[in-house]
Amino acid sequence: MNQVPSLLRVFAYLSLLTVGGGMAAFPELQTLAVNVHHWLTAQQLVQLYSVEQMAPGPKMMMIVSIGQWAAGFAGAAAVLVAFLLPTSVLAFFIGRLWTRLERWPWRASIQRGLAPVSIGLLSAGFLTVARVALTGVVTVIITVVVSAILLRSRANPALVVLGGALVGLVALR
């Protein structure tokens, strides 16, 4: 069965949920890609996301891999267009409107109201990843230690992540 139409619908919809970044759409991505369409497992999705976070460049490009797994090259291309085009067009027109409404009294209120929405969406994404990734005491300890190091020091995040990966490799073998 051709998955391209489903990929187009799902990722066009997800593109509109990325207020605050791609992580904001992660819970819905997991629901649709894992539970509804079965394009991959929850563990595969979290692994894709984790690898993507370490790679340079835009942080939601893992979606191309989902499209490729579901429908080959056509799926990868469809997902890329469906995820980037709606948000790009919307941002273009909203940006133009926002400039024209520079002195509008409600503008500041809307901006202040969107900040908590972004935080809520990002928090939901974080919790969705955590539910799948934290599989035992060792993974929880690694998470707490890495978080503490990053919040309390100016350590290079890449080195901290690499250290966490090495500890995980040894401890979870």
C-alpha positions, 0 to 999 in steps of 0.5 A: 500500500502506498504510504506517501499520502499518509506521510504527506497528511501526517507531516503537514499536520505535524509541521503546524505543531512545531511552536517552539521547535521540533520537540513540540511535535514529538508526542504527536509524532510518536502517536501517529508514526508509532501507534497509528501508522506503525512506521517504526517502534517507539524505541526506534523513534527515540533512537533516531531522535537521540542520534539526530540531537548529536548531528549538526544541522536542523534538529528535526531532519530525522523525519526524513528517515521515517519517510524513507523507512515507510515509503523509500525515497518518495516517502523521504521527499514527501515528508521533507516537503510536507514538514517544511512547506506549510510552516514556511508559508505560514511563517512568511505570511504571519511575519508580514502581518506581524510587521504591519501590526507593530503598534497593535495593542494586543501584539505584546499579549499574544507574544507573552501568551505564546511563551507558555504554550511553547514551554508546555509543548516542549515539556510534553515532548521531553516527557514523551522521550523520557517515558521510552528512554528511561528504562531502568535505574542506570538510565535514570542515573545517567540522565540525572548526572548529565543534567546536573553537569550541564546545569551546574558547569560550562562543560562542553555538552558534546563531551558530556553526551559522549561520556554518558554514552560510554557509561551507558555502553559499559553499564547496559551491556 
